[in-house]
Amino acid sequence: MRVLVTDLDGTLLGGTDGERLRLRRVLSRHPEITVVFATGRALPSVRRVLDDPLVPRPRWIVADVGATVADGTDLSPVADLQSRLREGWPGAARVRAALSGFPTLAYQEGVAQQGRCSFELPPEDLTGELTRAVGALGCSWAYSADRYFDVLPPGAGKGAAVRALARRHGWAWDDVLVAGDSLNDLSMFEIGAHGVVVAGSEPGLDRALAGDEKVYRAEQHGAAGILAALAHLGWTEPGHAVVVGYHRPPREWTSTGWRPPASPNGILPTLCAVLGTEHADARDVSALWVAGSVAGQTPPDPEPRAIGPGPGPGPALSLEPFDVSTWSAYFHRACKETLWPALMSQPERIRFDHAAWDRYRTVNRRFAEHIADRAAERGTVWLHDYNLWLVPGLLRALRPDLRTGLFHHTPFPPASVFAALPVAAEVRASLTALDWAGFQTVRFAGNFRATLGRTRVTPSVGVHPLGVDRDAIDARVRARAPRSPSAAGHVVLAVERLDYAKAPERKVDAVGALLASDPDLRGRLRFRLVCPPPEPGIVVHDETRAALEHRIADINDRFGNTTWQPIEYHPRNLPFDEIVDHYLAADVFWVTSLQDGMNLTAKEFAAAQSAAHGSGVLVLSRHAGAAEELACGALLTDPHSPADLVRVLRRALRMPRRERRARMMRLDAALGHDHPRHWAAGIIAAIRGHAQPAPTTIAFPTGPGPGPRSA
């Protein structure tokens, strides 16, 4: 058991609302820390404090500068302790009468007080004659803030009351922390416990405690100073220098523990690599991953733990628990039916539900509070994607000392499309609270700038296209059996999750049109579509899947026979090694996204083909983020034009080998060899704002960023 004994005014009640909320939440996670109030207020005034939702509930209350002791659960007096503390008290009437000859001593009328008399007194009138008069009454006194003169029973005081509670409950002084800011707290610091003097304290208290090694002098005011002292003593977990906010964990929870991602590429394995401890560019990073935990889908204990088991390093993980209905309204409805269509530049698909948006607010608020509780002072917060769009504004209020960045893996829509969101103003206001915003392409960054418009301050903006782990892909290619040229014809491959924005049914229609116009391809062309479904509950994707499967069946019925089907459909996740096999077997890799943040599968295909000295052709949508980098070697296609889809695919299938090899060499050069962890380390540096962006960063012109944000 540990005990926090804290003054109220200037100490527990000091600082910002966000800091007080953070302290309350931290204490709620540490029930082994008992809270005791030690205040100059009387109990009626303390009762009003207890109604504040930002204030932790005390187990005991020391009031009236130590003349009153009460049970914090019902405010009943601890009668035997209180009577001993008030022994020798002559009564308020006698004290006031005896001191009536001191005209500058003004009794505090209207201030509730028991077992003491409280006056206001200028510091120059605190004379020996006055203190001798108090002594003649058999009383003690305390003076604080150059204003308050308290006459007390001879054995009373905050320190005496805390000492009495400690004797009763067997508290060891090494398990007690006292917190204060004024001289009427001095007696608490003299009992032998640990102490913290918060920033902005009365100078006299600092002088009186000079040289006391058990006293921690916080640089933060009020509640934040108490938090710093708790962490200094090791009573609470230390704050993390980097906190990643992502709506889901980096690994999947199964009955046998955490399972790492199947692919080495993408944001989840990339962040696990950079936020570990084995890489030189991340040794100083104390990182925490904050994610949502849906009942029944993750471990019951939501507190930080190392992610494991599994290969490679990883950050600690802290989960914020949600019930199924809240998460479903937030993710399946607000994210996927309201925000996702706007991101995909399809505003006509936007479906807005007020109740679902309220759940979106709730989830974002709880993420913000969770992050605020666990980030170190002046720490770095790296948020991801539109799922947490309201967190920046909430964090600014809770923790203005933090540096907050948000990277968009998705596209960012034009300002006119963003404006179609019923919640556009609310989201825009939150995004202006960012210190940094990152994007996959220059175009998306420009859309973001246009959306924010001429706001008073705007975030710094960076363009950081995510790459792939070429070393991991090379190793897998080397481990595969050599591929012999196939006489079976052409293999066209697509690997994409089921989503209307990926336009899988348009590819199926294009295959049908190509087979109709080029009968020589019948029996020789195979379109292999690896299209795993999204998680259950996203209705619009269910509609896409039904339409896709109907069209596949129609094309296979029209053109297929007993020995050949033009479309091979794999509606499931495949192991990454098997995906690599498909990359190596493909003559054409086909991406037809209507909008795409990046499209890492296009980069994986190019990396695998290059590692195998292959000559596959990449057909890439003009609207995929990867097109900005890979247009030099890919064939670009317009998925909005059925004729263009057929024309470009036909060209890819008929392309001479020399041109195919030349294009693959250009793709190899465009991919480069920077590891994705360098991408992540560069973004962390950019959010912190004290380092140059990583070499992979594409510069984007920015205006003045926000000024310093400190508590």
KEVO-256876 format. One record per residue (C-alpha): residue in one letter; x, y, z. Coordinates in steps of 0.1 Angstrom, whole numbers, padded with zeros to 4 digits, always signed. Example, Ala and Ser with C-alpha at 12.3 -4.5 7.8 and 13.67 -1.06 7.14 Angstrom:
BEGIN
A+0123-0045+0078;S+0137-0011+0071;
This chain:
BEGIN
M+0000+0000+0000;R+0012+0035-0008;V-0003+0068+0003;L-0005+0102-0015;V-0012+0130+0009;T-0019+0162-0010;D-0029+0198-0004;L-0058+0210-0025;D-0056+0247-0036;G-0024+0253-0056;T-0015+0216-0055;L-0041+0189-0064;L-0064+0216-0079;G-0036+0234-0096;G-0027+0232-0133;T-0050+0226-0162;D-0082+0205-0164;G-0064+0181-0187;E-0036+0176-0161;R-0061+0170-0133;L-0080+0145-0154;R-0047+0128-0163;L-0038+0125-0126;R-0073+0111-0117;R-0070+0085-0145;V-0035+0075-0135;L-0046+0071-0099;S-0076+0050-0109;R-0052+0026-0126;H-0032+0023-0094;P-0057+0014-0066;E-0028+0005-0044;I-0022+0043-0040;T-0045+0056-0012;V-0053+0093-0015;V-0055+0116+0015;F-0065+0153+0012;A-0047+0176+0036;T-0062+0211+0032;G-0069+0244+0050;R-0105+0242+0039;A-0133+0231+0062;L-0153+0200+0053;P-0183+0219+0037;S-0158+0234+0013;V-0142+0200+0006;R-0176+0185-0001;R-0179+0209-0031;V-0145+0197-0044;L-0156+0161-0043;D-0183+0169-0068;D-0156+0178-0094;P-0152+0148-0118;L-0116+0156-0123;V-0107+0151-0086;P-0099+0116-0073;R-0119+0104-0043;P-0099+0105-0011;R-0099+0077+0015;W-0092+0102+0043;I-0096+0140+0046;V-0074+0162+0068;A-0092+0196+0069;D-0091+0229+0089;V-0052+0229+0086;G-0051+0197+0105;A-0077+0202+0132;T-0103+0180+0115;V-0100+0143+0103;A-0128+0127+0084;D-0135+0095+0065;G-0135+0103+0028;T-0162+0078+0019;D-0190+0095+0040;L-0173+0126+0056;S-0179+0113+0090;P-0154+0124+0117;V-0127+0101+0128;A-0137+0111+0163;D-0109+0097+0185;L-0081+0112+0163;Q-0099+0145+0159;S-0105+0149+0196;R-0068+0143+0203;L-0058+0168+0177;R-0081+0194+0192;E-0070+0189+0228;G-0064+0223+0245;W-0085+0242+0220;P-0099+0272+0239;G-0127+0278+0214;A-0131+0303+0186;A-0148+0330+0208;R-0120+0331+0233;V-0093+0332+0206;R-0110+0361+0188;A-0115+0380+0221;A-0079+0375+0231;L-0066+0387+0198;S-0090+0416+0193;G-0063+0441+0202;F-0045+0435+0170;P-0064+0457+0145;T-0047+0444+0113;L-0058+0408+0121;A-0090+0403+0102;Y-0111+0373+0110;Q-0123+0354+0078;E-0160+0359+0081;G-0181+0335+0060;V-0154+0309+0058;A-0164+0276+0074;Q-0139+0265+0100;Q-0139+0241+0130;G-0113+0237+0157;R-0093+0267+0145;C-0095+0304+0138;S-0084+0318+0105;F-0075+0354+0099;E-0060+0375+0071;L-0028+0394+0081;P-0003+0415+0062;P+0032+0400+0065;E+0046+0431+0081;D+0022+0427+0110;L+0033+0391+0118;T+0050+0403+0150;G+0065+0386+0180;E+0038+0402+0202;L+0011+0385+0181;T+0027+0351+0183;R+0033+0354+0220;A-0004+0362+0225;V-0012+0330+0206;G+0012+0311+0228;A-0004+0325+0259;L-0037+0309+0248;G-0020+0275+0247;C-0023+0274+0209;S-0001+0270+0178;W-0002+0290+0146;A+0006+0288+0108;Y+0011+0315+0083;S+0011+0311+0046;A+0009+0329+0012;D+0019+0362+0030;R-0018+0364+0039;Y-0034+0337+0060;F-0028+0334+0097;D-0043+0302+0113;V-0046+0298+0150;L-0047+0260+0159;P-0050+0237+0189;P-0015+0232+0203;G-0011+0197+0189;A-0029+0203+0155;G-0015+0207+0121;K-0014+0189+0088;G+0017+0170+0097;A+0004+0159+0131;A-0029+0147+0115;V-0010+0127+0089;R+0013+0112+0115;A-0018+0101+0135;L-0033+0084+0105;A+0000+0067+0097;R+0003+0053+0133;R-0033+0040+0131;H-0029+0023+0097;G+0007+0012+0099;W+0020+0034+0070;A+0058+0033+0065;W+0072+0067+0056;D+0089+0053+0025;D+0054+0045+0013;V+0040+0080+0018;L+0043+0110-0005;V+0032+0144+0006;A+0025+0172-0019;G+0021+0209-0012;D+0028+0244-0023;S+0026+0267+0008;L+0040+0271+0043;N+0009+0256+0059;D+0020+0224+0043;L+0055+0226+0059;S+0046+0203+0088;M+0037+0175+0064;F+0072+0176+0049;E+0087+0173+0084;I+0073+0139+0092;G+0099+0119+0073;A+0079+0109+0042;H+0087+0116+0006;G+0077+0150-0006;V+0070+0170-0037;V+0069+0208-0040;V+0050+0217-0071;A+0061+0245-0094;G+0050+0280-0084;S+0051+0272-0047;E+0055+0297-0020;P+0092+0308-0018;G+0092+0303+0019;L+0084+0267+0016;D+0113+0262-0009;R+0137+0279+0016;A+0124+0259+0045;L+0130+0226+0027;A+0164+0235+0012;G+0187+0205+0013;D+0160+0179+0021;E+0169+0150-0002;K+0135+0134+0002;V+0118+0163-0014;Y+0113+0163-0051;R+0110+0198-0067;A+0087+0194-0097;E+0090+0216-0128;Q+0053+0213-0134;H+0025+0230-0116;G-0003+0214-0096;A-0015+0180-0106;A+0012+0176-0133;G+0038+0181-0105;I+0023+0153-0085;L+0023+0131-0116;A+0060+0138-0121;A+0067+0129-0085;L+0048+0096-0087;A+0068+0087-0118;H+0100+0098-0101;L+0094+0074-0072;G+0085+0046-0096;W+0050+0044-0082;T+0035+0047-0117;E+0048+0036-0150;P+0071+0061-0167;G+0057+0082-0195;H+0066+0071-0230;A+0087+0093-0253;V+0068+0081-0283;V+0031+0070-0283;V+0016+0055-0314;G-0022+0059-0317;Y-0038+0034-0341;H-0073+0020-0340;R-0061-0016-0339;P-0032-0035-0324;P-0002-0044-0345;R-0007-0081-0340;E-0038-0103-0339;W-0048-0119-0306;T-0055-0157-0308;S-0060-0184-0284;T-0023-0191-0283;G-0012-0154-0279;W-0003-0126-0302;R+0002-0135-0339;P+0024-0112-0360;P+0013-0099-0394;A+0018-0123-0422;S+0035-0098-0445;P+0068-0080-0436;N+0053-0049-0453;G+0028-0023-0443;I+0025+0000-0413;L+0021-0027-0387;P+0054-0046-0392;T+0072-0013-0401;L+0063+0003-0368;C+0071-0028-0348;A+0106-0027-0364;V+0114+0010-0358;L+0099+0011-0323;G+0119-0018-0310;T+0153-0016-0294;E+0176-0034-0318;H+0181-0007-0343;A+0206+0022-0339;D+0180+0047-0350;A+0156+0037-0323;R+0176+0030-0292;D+0164+0061-0274;V+0127+0055-0282;S+0105+0044-0253;A+0075+0036-0274;L+0039+0026-0266;W+0013+0015-0290;V-0023+0025-0280;A-0051+0006-0297;G-0087-0003-0292;S-0097-0035-0276;V-0131-0050-0285;A-0147-0073-0260;G-0138-0109-0268;Q-0112-0100-0294;T-0082-0092-0272;P-0068-0101-0238;P-0090-0090-0209;D-0061-0071-0192;P-0058-0038-0211;E-0026-0025-0194;P+0008-0022-0212;R+0027-0053-0220;A+0053-0063-0245;I+0039-0075-0277;G+0047-0111-0282;P+0053-0138-0289;G+0068-0135-0324;P+0099-0126-0342;G+0115-0092-0340;P+0112-0063-0316;G+0081-0043-0309;P+0067-0015-0287;A+0047-0020-0255;L+0010-0023-0261;S-0018-0006-0241;L-0054-0013-0250;E-0084+0009-0244;P-0114-0014-0240;F-0147-0009-0259;D-0179-0029-0260;V-0190-0044-0292;S-0219-0020-0299;T-0197+0011-0294;W-0170-0002-0316;S-0194-0013-0343;A-0211+0021-0345;Y-0177+0038-0345;F-0159+0016-0370;H-0185+0000-0393;R-0208+0030-0395;A-0190+0063-0387;C-0156+0053-0402;K-0167+0032-0431;E-0201+0047-0441;T-0194+0084-0434;L-0157+0091-0437;W-0144+0064-0460;P-0166+0074-0490;A-0152+0110-0487;L-0117+0097-0486;M-0124+0077-0518;S-0138+0109-0534;Q-0172+0093-0536;P-0194+0117-0516;E-0226+0103-0530;R-0219+0072-0509;I-0217+0091-0476;R-0242+0079-0450;F-0244+0099-0418;D-0259+0087-0385;H-0258+0111-0355;A-0257+0082-0330;A-0228+0066-0348;W-0209+0099-0349;D-0214+0103-0312;R-0197+0069-0307;Y-0169+0081-0330;R-0165+0111-0307;T-0165+0088-0277;V-0139+0065-0291;N-0117+0094-0301;R-0121+0110-0266;R-0111+0078-0249;F-0081+0074-0272;A-0070+0110-0264;E-0073+0104-0226;H-0055+0071-0228;I-0026+0087-0248;A-0025+0118-0225;D-0022+0095-0195;R+0008+0076-0208;A+0029+0101-0229;A+0060+0115-0213;E+0064+0152-0207;R+0069+0168-0241;G+0066+0134-0257;T+0058+0126-0293;V+0024+0113-0304;W+0021+0096-0338;L-0015+0091-0349;H-0026+0071-0379;D-0054+0077-0403;Y-0089+0091-0403;N-0101+0068-0376;L-0086+0092-0350;W-0093+0125-0367;L-0107+0141-0335;V-0078+0131-0312;P-0055+0160-0322;G-0079+0187-0309;L-0087+0167-0278;L-0050+0161-0271;R-0042+0198-0275;A-0066+0206-0246;L-0054+0177-0224;R-0016+0178-0231;P-0005+0210-0248;D+0031+0200-0241;L+0030+0171-0266;R+0041+0171-0302;T+0014+0155-0322;G+0015+0142-0358;L-0009+0123-0380;F+0000+0102-0410;H-0027+0095-0436;H-0022+0061-0452;T-0054+0067-0471;P-0060+0093-0498;F-0069+0128-0486;P-0098+0141-0507;P-0101+0175-0525;A-0115+0203-0503;S-0148+0203-0521;V-0153+0166-0514;F-0142+0170-0477;A-0167+0198-0474;A-0195+0173-0482;L-0190+0157-0449;P-0217+0167-0424;V-0189+0169-0398;A-0164+0187-0419;A-0160+0218-0396;E-0156+0196-0365;V-0129+0175-0381;R-0111+0205-0397;A-0109+0222-0363;S-0093+0192-0348;L-0068+0188-0377;T-0056+0224-0372;A-0043+0213-0337;L-0017+0190-0353;D+0020+0199-0352;W+0026+0178-0383;A+0006+0160-0409;G+0020+0134-0433;F+0008+0120-0466;Q+0017+0094-0492;T+0017+0119-0522;V+0021+0155-0530;R-0015+0156-0543;F-0030+0144-0511;A-0009+0169-0491;G-0021+0197-0514;N-0057+0186-0508;F-0051+0188-0470;R-0036+0223-0473;A-0066+0234-0494;T-0090+0219-0469;L-0075+0237-0439;G-0075+0270-0459;R-0063+0302-0443;T-0065+0291-0406;R-0045+0311-0381;V-0020+0283-0376;T-0015+0252-0398;P+0005+0220-0392;S+0038+0214-0409;V+0032+0190-0438;G+0054+0162-0451;V+0051+0138-0480;H+0066+0104-0470;P+0057+0076-0494;L+0059+0042-0476;G+0081+0016-0492;V+0086-0022-0488;D+0112-0043-0470;R+0132-0054-0500;D+0156-0075-0479;A+0127-0096-0466;I+0113-0100-0501;D+0147-0109-0516;A+0151-0136-0489;R+0118-0151-0497;V+0125-0150-0535;R+0158-0168-0529;A+0140-0195-0509;R+0115-0202-0537;A+0121-0229-0564;P+0133-0214-0597;R+0104-0207-0620;S+0103-0223-0654;P+0087-0204-0683;S+0051-0215-0687;A+0035-0225-0720;A+0001-0223-0704;G-0004-0187-0715;H-0007-0154-0696;V-0012-0150-0658;V-0027-0117-0647;L-0027-0112-0610;A-0045-0088-0586;V-0040-0089-0548;E-0063-0066-0529;R-0087-0066-0500;L-0124-0065-0509;D-0134-0028-0512;Y-0155-0009-0537;A-0126+0015-0540;K-0104-0012-0554;A-0129-0018-0582;P-0124-0056-0585;E-0156-0060-0605;R-0143-0036-0632;K-0114-0058-0637;V-0137-0088-0641;D-0157-0069-0667;A-0125-0059-0685;V-0114-0095-0687;G-0148-0104-0702;A-0145-0076-0728;L-0110-0087-0736;L-0119-0123-0742;A-0148-0112-0763;S-0126-0090-0785;D-0095-0112-0786;P-0107-0148-0789;D-0071-0160-0793;L-0067-0154-0755;R-0094-0179-0746;G-0079-0209-0729;R-0046-0190-0725;L-0055-0161-0702;R-0059-0166-0665;F-0069-0137-0642;R-0060-0147-0606;L-0078-0125-0581;V-0067-0128-0545;C-0094-0108-0527;P-0098-0115-0490;P-0129-0101-0474;P-0129-0073-0448;E-0140-0079-0413;P-0177-0087-0409;G-0202-0059-0404;I-0193-0035-0432;V-0225-0037-0452;V-0213-0018-0483;H-0185-0043-0488;D-0210-0072-0485;E-0228-0056-0515;T-0195-0053-0534;R-0187-0090-0527;A-0221-0101-0540;A-0218-0081-0572;L-0182-0093-0577;E-0190-0130-0573;H-0220-0127-0596;R-0198-0112-0623;I-0171-0138-0619;A-0196-0166-0622;D-0210-0150-0653;I-0176-0146-0671;N-0165-0181-0662;D-0198-0195-0675;R-0196-0175-0707;F-0160-0183-0716;G-0148-0212-0695;N-0149-0249-0701;T-0141-0281-0682;T-0104-0276-0684;W-0100-0238-0682;Q-0117-0210-0662;P-0106-0175-0671;I-0110-0162-0635;E-0094-0178-0605;Y-0109-0163-0574;H-0093-0166-0539;P-0116-0149-0514;R-0092-0154-0484;N-0059-0143-0469;L-0029-0162-0482;P+0004-0167-0464;F+0030-0141-0476;D+0052-0168-0491;E+0023-0180-0512;I+0017-0144-0523;V+0054-0142-0534;D+0049-0173-0555;H+0020-0156-0572;Y+0041-0125-0578;L+0068-0146-0594;A+0043-0165-0616;A+0025-0134-0629;D+0030-0119-0663;V+0010-0089-0654;F+0002-0073-0620;W-0030-0053-0622;V-0041-0025-0599;T-0073-0006-0608;S-0080+0013-0576;L-0104+0042-0580;Q-0085+0058-0551;D-0056+0044-0531;G-0033+0059-0505;M-0002+0040-0518;N-0008+0004-0528;L+0021-0016-0514;T+0012-0047-0533;A+0024-0030-0565;K+0057-0023-0549;E+0059-0059-0535;F+0053-0072-0570;A+0080-0051-0585;A+0105-0060-0558;A+0098-0097-0561;Q+0101-0096-0599;S+0133-0076-0597;A+0148-0100-0572;A+0141-0129-0595;H+0153-0110-0626;G+0118-0113-0639;S+0100-0093-0666;G+0065-0089-0653;V+0045-0059-0662;L+0029-0036-0637;V-0004-0021-0648;L-0012+0007-0623;S-0042+0029-0617;R-0035+0066-0622;H-0053+0072-0589;A-0031+0049-0568;G-0006+0068-0547;A+0022+0045-0560;A+0016+0060-0595;E+0036+0092-0584;E+0067+0070-0579;L+0062+0041-0603;A+0049+0058-0634;C+0084+0056-0649;G+0081+0018-0653;A+0044+0010-0650;L+0017+0012-0675;L-0009+0036-0661;T-0046+0029-0666;D-0078+0048-0659;P-0102+0025-0640;H-0131+0049-0647;S-0128+0040-0684;P-0137+0004-0693;A-0122+0008-0727;D-0089+0020-0712;L-0088-0009-0688;V-0091-0033-0718;R-0066-0014-0740;V-0038-0011-0714;L-0042-0048-0703;R-0040-0059-0739;R-0008-0038-0744;A+0007-0054-0712;L+0000-0089-0725;R+0016-0081-0759;M+0045-0061-0747;P+0079-0073-0761;R+0103-0089-0736;R+0129-0062-0741;E+0105-0034-0731;R+0093-0055-0702;R+0128-0058-0689;A+0136-0022-0694;R+0104-0012-0675;M+0113-0035-0647;M+0147-0020-0644;R+0131+0014-0640;L+0108+0001-0614;D+0137-0014-0595;A+0155+0020-0595;A+0123+0038-0584;L+0118+0015-0555;G+0152+0023-0540;H+0166+0003-0511;D+0157+0024-0480;H+0142+0001-0453;P+0107+0011-0441;R+0121+0017-0406;H+0140+0046-0420;W+0107+0060-0432;A+0092+0056-0397;A+0123+0071-0380;G+0122+0101-0403;I+0085+0108-0395;I+0091+0106-0358;A+0119+0132-0363;A+0096+0154-0384;I+0069+0153-0357;R+0094+0162-0330;G+0104+0192-0352;H+0141+0191-0342;A+0156+0171-0371;Q+0157+0172-0408;P+0133+0148-0426;A+0147+0114-0436;P+0162+0112-0471;T+0131+0094-0484;T+0110+0124-0476;I+0097+0144-0506;A+0097+0181-0496;F+0064+0199-0497;P+0062+0237-0494;T+0048+0247-0460;G+0038+0279-0444;P+0046+0288-0408;G+0039+0260-0385;P+0023+0263-0350;G+0043+0279-0323;P+0057+0261-0292;R+0031+0243-0272;S+0041+0238-0236;A+0022+0234-0204;
